[in-house]
Amino acid sequence: MPPPHRPPWWPANEPWPPARPPWRRGWRNGHRFFFWRVAAMFALMTLFMMSGCALAMWLALIGFSNLPSGAMPFLLFSGFVIAVVGMMLIGRAFRRIAAPMGDLMEAASRVERGDYSARVIERGPREVRDLARAFNAMAGRLQKDEEQRRKLLADVTHELRTPLTVMQGNIEALLDGVYPRDDDHLAPMLEETRVLSRLVEDLRTMALAESGALKLHREPTDLGVLIEETLASFHAQSDSAGVALAARIPNDVPLMDIDPVRIREVLANLLANALRHTPRGGAVEVAVSIGGRAVTVSVADTGIGIPPEDLPRVFDRFYKSEQSRGTGLGLAIAKNLVAAHGGEIVAESPPGGGATIRFALPIV
């Protein structure tokens, strides 16, 4: 009977418990050919050994009276040698398969105990090497997933600690009478709850996108109109920050088969990030270009730019600059949402300040 809970190494796209016996699941032509090849090899080796013994006995029986006195020991010795050679060949063939399979069983036991660093040497017949290669790939993926899980847990714990600590300190001060219970002291706590709410929602979106469970509701969308509507929602924030918002959208942008809600979320994350890092008097521009079978949207700002050493990390979870007040998930979510649409996103920051983040969506 299989265990009631899905093992961590079980493929996510296969049901648990399996509907068919494990020896039938995945029984493809290549595996069937390998089985019959091994069976035929053992049968031939056994037949070879038995034939040698039978030949020696037959020669001894029919030629016992006519053979010279020294021939009988020679025939018996020859039959014995044939039998021994056959047994050695069978043993060698068995070890060639049994040794790597034993390594696989031992490594599988280590993975079952949670040691995802277990690997096996790719040796033996081609099919056994393929099995070892697949096992190593599976173990590597499990190890990477486990490392990401631990890192995510540590990051979430760190991100939750700051707003919770601020809220706890303020509430204790209000209860102890250190601060008066007025709007000036309640407003920061309300802001911290909003930070927590954004963090929880961002984590949910991130988890859905990374697991492939995010459902896109695609529909023909006018990308230019979507960009204009998104920009309009940021005019109050840009006016307050003293940053100019502009857009360059050509008239021949085709209708895009996208999820408008998710692409609007991508644009909102990029615009919020650009406004956050652009000083008063600066500008943020959204530009659209068409090339090949893709439409590229770029968000450029005249802010402080991104240090060269940080460029490879801007789309990582919880990456934040020292001045950032966000959750550190906006760009990571944007990357996953663009990837879910089959597109790509990159960040550029030339020397002298300013940053440009552009993403390309395929024209379907």
C-alpha positions in Angstrom: 0.0 0.0 0.0 1.4 3.4 -0.9 1.8 6.0 1.9 -1.2 8.3 2.4 0.7 11.5 1.8 2.4 12.5 -1.4 6.2 12.0 -1.1 8.3 15.1 -1.8 10.0 13.5 -4.8 6.7 12.5 -6.5 6.1 14.4 -9.8 3.7 17.3 -9.3 1.8 16.5 -12.5 1.0 12.9 -11.5 -1.8 11.9 -9.1 -1.1 10.3 -5.7 -1.6 7.5 -5.0 -0.8 6.2 -8.5 -3.7 4.7 -10.5 -1.5 1.9 -11.9 1.1 -0.3 -10.3 4.6 1.1 -10.2 5.9 -1.6 -12.5 3.4 -0.6 -15.2 3.6 3.1 -14.8 5.9 4.6 -17.4 6.4 1.1 -19.2 7.6 2.5 -22.5 9.0 0.7 -25.5 12.6 1.6 -24.4 12.1 0.1 -21.0 10.5 -3.0 -22.5 13.4 -3.5 -24.9 15.9 -3.1 -22.0 14.0 -5.8 -20.0 14.0 -8.3 -22.9 17.7 -7.6 -23.7 18.7 -8.4 -20.1 16.5 -11.5 -20.0 18.0 -12.7 -23.3 21.5 -12.1 -22.1 21.0 -14.1 -19.0 19.2 -16.9 -20.9 22.1 -17.1 -23.4 24.7 -17.2 -20.7 22.8 -19.9 -18.9 22.4 -21.9 -22.1 26.1 -21.5 -22.9 27.0 -22.9 -19.5 24.6 -25.8 -19.6 25.7 -26.6 -23.2 29.3 -26.9 -22.1 28.4 -29.3 -19.3 26.2 -31.4 -21.5 28.8 -31.5 -24.3 31.4 -32.7 -21.9 29.2 -35.4 -20.5 28.0 -36.5 -24.0 31.5 -36.8 -25.3 32.5 -38.8 -22.2 29.6 -41.2 -22.6 29.8 -41.9 -26.3 33.6 -42.0 -26.6 34.6 -43.6 -23.3 35.5 -46.9 -24.9 37.3 -45.6 -28.0 39.2 -42.7 -26.5 42.8 -42.9 -25.4 43.3 -43.1 -21.7 44.4 -39.4 -21.4 41.6 -37.9 -23.5 38.8 -38.3 -20.9 40.3 -36.0 -18.3 41.0 -33.4 -21.0 37.3 -33.5 -22.1 36.0 -33.2 -18.6 38.4 -30.4 -17.9 37.3 -28.6 -21.1 33.6 -28.9 -20.1 34.5 -27.6 -16.7 36.3 -24.6 -18.2 33.4 -23.8 -20.4 31.0 -24.0 -17.4 33.3 -21.7 -15.3 33.7 -19.2 -18.2 29.9 -19.1 -18.6 29.4 -18.5 -14.9 32.0 -15.8 -14.9 30.3 -14.1 -17.9 27.0 -14.3 -16.1 28.4 -12.9 -12.9 30.1 -10.1 -14.8 26.9 -9.1 -16.6 25.0 -9.3 -13.3 27.5 -7.1 -11.5 27.4 -4.6 -14.4 23.7 -4.0 -13.8 23.5 -4.8 -10.1 26.3 -2.4 -8.9 24.7 0.8 -10.4 21.3 -0.3 -9.3 22.6 -0.8 -5.8 24.0 2.7 -5.9 20.6 4.0 -7.1 18.8 2.2 -4.3 21.2 3.6 -1.6 20.9 7.1 -3.1 17.1 6.8 -3.2 17.0 5.9 0.4 19.1 9.0 1.2 16.6 11.2 -0.7 13.7 9.6 1.1 15.4 10.6 4.4 15.6 14.2 3.2 19.3 14.2 2.0 18.8 15.8 -1.5 22.5 16.0 -2.1 22.6 12.3 -3.0 24.0 11.6 -6.5 25.0 8.5 -8.4 27.7 7.8 -10.9 26.4 7.3 -14.4 27.7 3.8 -15.3 26.5 0.5 -16.7 24.3 -0.2 -19.7 22.8 2.8 -21.6 19.4 2.4 -20.0 20.9 2.3 -16.5 23.0 5.4 -17.3 19.8 7.1 -18.4 18.1 6.1 -15.2 21.0 7.5 -13.1 21.0 10.7 -15.1 17.3 11.1 -14.5 17.8 10.4 -10.8 20.5 13.0 -10.5 18.4 15.6 -12.3 15.5 14.8 -9.9 17.7 15.0 -6.8 19.1 18.3 -8.1 15.7 19.8 -8.6 14.6 18.6 -5.2 17.7 20.1 -3.6 17.1 23.4 -5.4 13.5 23.5 -4.4 14.4 22.8 -0.8 17.0 25.6 -0.8 14.5 28.0 -2.3 11.9 27.0 0.3 14.3 27.7 3.2 15.4 31.0 1.7 11.8 32.0 1.1 11.0 31.1 4.7 13.9 33.1 6.0 13.1 36.1 3.8 9.4 36.1 4.8 10.3 35.9 8.5 12.7 38.8 8.1 10.1 40.9 6.1 7.3 40.2 8.7 9.5 41.0 11.7 9.9 44.7 10.9 6.2 45.8 10.6 5.2 43.5 13.4 7.9 45.0 15.7 6.8 48.5 14.8 3.2 47.7 15.5 3.9 46.0 18.7 6.0 48.9 20.0 3.4 51.5 19.1 0.5 49.5 20.6 2.4 48.9 23.8 3.3 52.6 24.0 -0.4 53.5 23.5 -1.6 51.1 26.1 1.1 52.3 28.6 0.0 55.9 28.0 3.4 56.9 26.6 1.7 58.1 23.4 -1.8 59.7 23.2 -4.4 57.7 21.2 -4.7 60.1 18.4 -4.6 59.9 14.6 -0.9 60.9 14.5 0.0 57.7 16.4 -2.6 55.4 14.9 -1.8 56.3 11.3 1.7 54.6 11.3 0.1 51.4 12.6 -2.5 51.5 9.9 0.3 51.9 7.3 2.1 48.9 8.8 -1.0 46.8 8.4 -1.2 47.9 4.7 2.4 46.8 4.3 1.6 43.4 5.7 -1.5 43.1 3.4 0.6 43.9 0.4 3.2 41.4 1.4 0.7 38.6 1.8 -1.0 39.4 -1.5 2.4 39.6 -3.3 3.5 36.3 -1.8 0.3 34.7 -3.0 0.8 36.0 -6.5 4.4 34.9 -6.4 3.6 31.4 -5.2 0.9 30.9 -7.9 3.3 32.2 -10.7 6.3 30.1 -9.6 4.3 26.9 -9.3 2.6 27.3 -12.7 -0.8 27.5 -11.1 -1.5 31.1 -12.1 -4.5 31.1 -14.5 -4.4 33.8 -17.1 -7.7 35.2 -18.5 -6.5 36.2 -21.9 -8.5 38.4 -24.2 -7.8 40.7 -27.1 -6.5 43.9 -25.5 -5.6 47.3 -26.8 -2.2 47.7 -25.1 -2.0 51.4 -25.7 -5.3 52.0 -23.9 -4.2 49.8 -21.1 -1.0 51.8 -20.7 -2.8 55.1 -20.7 -5.3 53.9 -18.1 -2.5 52.7 -15.9 -0.6 56.0 -16.2 -3.7 57.9 -15.3 -3.9 56.0 -12.0 -0.4 57.2 -11.1 -0.8 60.9 -12.0 -1.7 61.9 -8.4 1.3 60.1 -7.0 3.6 61.6 -9.7 2.3 65.1 -9.1 2.8 64.7 -5.4 6.4 63.5 -6.0 7.1 66.2 -8.5 7.9 63.7 -11.3 6.7 64.0 -14.9 4.9 61.1 -16.5 4.9 60.6 -20.2 4.1 57.9 -22.8 5.2 57.2 -26.4 2.7 54.8 -28.0 2.6 54.3 -31.8 -0.8 54.1 -33.5 -0.2 50.7 -35.1 0.1 48.6 -32.0 -1.9 45.4 -32.7 -4.4 43.9 -30.3 -2.6 41.7 -27.8 -3.9 38.3 -26.6 -3.0 38.9 -22.9 -4.5 39.0 -19.4 -5.1 42.8 -19.0 -5.4 42.6 -15.2 -2.0 40.9 -14.9 -0.2 43.1 -17.5 -1.7 46.1 -15.7 -0.1 44.7 -12.5 3.2 44.5 -14.3 3.0 48.1 -15.5 1.9 49.2 -12.0 4.9 47.5 -10.4 7.3 49.0 -12.8 5.8 52.5 -12.5 5.7 52.4 -8.7 9.3 51.3 -8.7 10.4 54.0 -11.1 8.6 56.8 -9.2 10.0 55.5 -5.9 13.6 56.0 -7.2 13.2 59.2 -9.2 13.9 62.5 -7.4 11.7 65.5 -7.6 12.1 67.2 -11.0 12.8 63.9 -12.8 10.7 62.1 -15.3 9.4 58.6 -16.0 8.5 57.6 -19.6 6.7 54.6 -20.9 7.5 53.7 -24.5 6.1 51.0 -26.8 7.9 49.6 -29.9 7.1 46.8 -32.3 9.7 44.5 -33.7 9.3 41.1 -35.3 6.6 39.1 -33.6 6.8 40.9 -30.3 5.7 44.2 -28.7 8.2 45.7 -26.3 7.2 48.0 -23.5 9.9 50.0 -21.7 9.7 52.1 -18.5 12.6 54.5 -18.2 13.3 56.9 -15.3 15.9 59.6 -14.6 16.5 58.4 -11.1 19.6 57.2 -9.2 20.0 54.1 -11.4 21.0 50.6 -10.4 24.5 49.7 -9.3 26.1 47.3 -11.8 26.7 44.7 -9.2 23.0 44.7 -8.3 21.6 44.4 -11.9 21.6 40.6 -11.9 19.6 40.6 -8.7 16.8 43.2 -9.4 14.3 40.5 -10.2 15.1 38.3 -7.2 12.6 37.9 -4.4 12.9 40.5 -1.6 15.6 42.5 -3.4 15.4 46.1 -2.1 17.6 49.1 -2.2 18.3 50.9 1.0 15.7 53.6 0.2 12.9 51.2 -0.8 9.8 51.0 1.3 8.1 48.3 -0.7 7.9 44.6 -0.2 10.8 43.7 -2.5 8.5 41.5 -4.6 7.3 43.9 -7.3 10.0 43.2 -9.9 10.0 39.5 -9.1 6.2 39.3 -9.6 6.6 41.3 -12.9 9.1 38.8 -14.2 6.9 35.8 -13.4 3.8 37.4 -14.9 5.7 38.3 -18.1 7.1 34.8 -18.3 3.6 33.4 -17.9 2.6 35.3 -21.0 5.6 33.8 -22.9 7.6 37.0 -22.8 10.9 38.3 -21.4 11.9 41.2 -19.1 15.3 42.8 -18.7 16.7 45.7 -16.7 19.3 48.2 -17.9 21.1 51.0 -16.1 23.7 53.0 -18.1 26.4 54.9 -16.3 25.3 58.3 -15.2 22.0 57.4 -13.6 18.6 56.3 -14.7 17.2 52.9 -15.2 15.2 51.2 -17.9 13.1 48.1 -17.5 11.6 46.6 -20.7 9.5 43.6 -21.3 8.5 42.0 -24.6 5.2 40.2 -25.2 4.8 37.9 -28.2 2.2 38.7 -30.9 0.0 35.7 -31.2 
